[in-house]
C-alpha cells in the first residue's frame, strides 16, 4: 500500500507518564517510549532526556540479518558488526558513526537486544556538534513494556516499518515538551 509522505512526525509526552508518549505521522498514531528523564529543553550528555524541538531525520540504519530492507524514502545504511557511535565528549568524532574497535566511549550499533535492528538518525546536536549536548538520539525499537530509553524515542518493531513507509528526506520529527 502506497502512503503519501509525511512532512512532520510529532512526538507527544504522556501527561500521566513522562517516560511514554505517542507518535503521530499523518493518520498513524502509535505509542512510544521516551527517555528515563522524560523530555528536556536543555538536553545534556547522559541526562536520560529526549530533546524537545524539531529536527531533520538524516538517515535510517538497519540490520540486514534481522529482517528485510525497509521501504522508505530515507537514505538507508546497513549496520555492520564494526559500527559504533561515539558518545565521548573528548573524542573528535563525538556524536558520529565510528569504526570499532574504538578506544573512546561509544555505543555499539550491532546490538544483541535488537533495539537497533532499525534506527532513524535524528539530527540532534549535529550542526554544529556541541560537546556535552548529547549524542546518539535515535528513533529505534522499543524494549518490551515500553521501558524508557536513554534519551531516544522508541516504538514497536511492526510500527517502525509502517512509519518508514510514510517518511522521506524532507520529513522532520518534532518532540513536544
N, C-alpha and C positions, 0 to 999 in steps of 0.2 A: 504494500500500500504506500503510495507516494503522499508525503505530507508537505505542506508549504513550510518554508523556512521561518524560524522564529528569530526575531531580532534581539529580544531580551529575555533571558531566563531570570525570574525573580525568586529569591530565597527569603522566606519569612520565618522569623523565630516564633516558636510557640509561646503564647503568654503564660502557659501553665508549666512549661519545662524548657528552660533556656538552652538546653543541650539538644533539643529537637526542633524540627520545623517542617515546613512544606516548601516544595519547589514547584513553581508554575512556569510552564513553557507552552504558550498558546493555550489550548484547551486541556493539556495534560497537567494534572496536579498530582504530585507524588510526595510521600513522606520522606524526610531526610534526617540525618544526624548532623549535628554541628559540633563545634569544639567543646571540650570539657568545661571551659570558662564562658561558654555562650558566644556572644558577638562583641566586638570592640571597635571603637573609632580610633584607638591608639594601639594598634597591634604591635607586639614585640616578639622577638625570637623566644620560643619556649613558653609563652604565656597561656597556651591552650585555647586561644580565642580565634574565632573565624572573623576575618576583617570585614568591616562594613564599607560598602562602596560599590561602584560599578567598574567592572574590569573586562578586558578582552579575554577570549579563550584562545590561547595561542595554537594549541595542537592537542591531539589525543595520542596516547600510548596504549598498546595492548600486548598481551601475552598470546602469541600465535599458537602455543601449545595448550592453551586453556579455552579455546573457542574460535569460531570463525572470525575473519576480518570484519570489524564493524562497518556498517553502512553509514557514512556521514559525509558531509561536505568539508569537514575539517581536515587539515593535513594529519596524516597518521604515521606513527613510528612504532616499529616492533620493539618491545622490551627484550633485552638480551641479559644473560646472567652477569655480564660485566658492567651493567649500568647502575650508577648511583646518582644521588643528588646531594650536593654539598649544603650542609647546614652549619658550617663552621665559620663564624664571623671573621676569623683570621685568614681564611682561605681566599685567595684572589678569585676563585671560581664560585664564591658564595652564591647560593640560590640559582645554581645552574646544574645541568646534567654533567656528571663526571665519570670517567672510566674507573673501574675497580681493578685491582686494589687501589685504595685511596688512603693516604696517610693521615688525612684530617677527618673530622667528624662528618658523617654522611648518613643518608638513608639508602638502603638497598631498594632498587626498583623491582627486582626479581624477588618476590616475597613468597614465603610458604603459606601464608594465611589467606591468599587470594584477594586481598584488599586492592591491590594494584593490577589485577588482571585487565582492567580497563580504567584508564585515568585521563581526565581532562586537565590540562595545564592552564590554571588560572593566572593571569598576568599580574599577580600581586607582587609589589616591590621589584619590578623588572625594568623600569626605565625612568630614571637611573636606579640601579640597585643600591640601597642604603643598608649598610651592615647593621644588623641588630633589629631590623624592622620585620623580620620573619621570612621564612623560606618554605618552599615546597607546599604552597597552598593549592590543593588539587580538589577536583570533584572525583571521587573514587567509589569503590564498592563498600557498602556498609557491613559492619560486624553484625552477627545475629543479635536480635533485640535492639538494634539501632543504638548500640553503645556509643558514647561520644568519641569524637576524633581529637587529634592534637591541634586542630585549627582548620581542618578541611571541611568540605561538605560531602556527605556520603549517602548513596541511595542503593536500593536493591539491584542485584545483577540484571534481572529481567527488565527493570525500568531504565537502566543506563543505556541499553541498546535502543529502546524506544525514544529516549531523549536524543541520542546521537543522530538518529534519522531526521530529526527536526532542525538540526543546527548546522551552521556553516561558518566560514571565516569571518563573517561580519557580526555574528552573534556575540552578545556580551552577557555577562552574568552580574546581577545586582544583588548583593547581600544587604538586606534591610535590617537596620538595628532595631 
